[in-house]
Amino acid sequence: GKVAGQAVGTSAAAIVTNSSSSGKIYKINSLIISNVDGSNNAEITATVYKNQSTEYHLAKTISVPAKATLVIVSKDTTIYLEENDSIRLTASAASDLEAVCAYEEIS
């Protein structure tokens, strides 16, 4: 298993990318968003970016309250990333949200 983490900015950025020639599938076990701002809500958008060309929303402009956590993907709702797919995140405000994604590489 692997874990990726990132501060979420206002421009879409991949937290996990399965390269086009990996020969693997990535099983996404969890995607957790934390609002680290002490007083302001922030919105998160999370997408699966298929073949690095088409976005499908996992979450779209969902408000995460200050000092709270949002679970977007859990063991109950695992998803798989094929080759050349990624999960991208965008926040409504810079420096308010952090993300942690746990996944497995399957050969």
Secondary structure, 3 states (H helix, E strand, C coil): CEEEEEEECCCCEEEEEECCCCCCEEEEEEEEEEECCCCCCEEEEEEEEECCCEEEEEEEEEEECCCCEEEEECHHHCEEECCCEEEEEEECCCCCEEEEEEEEEEC
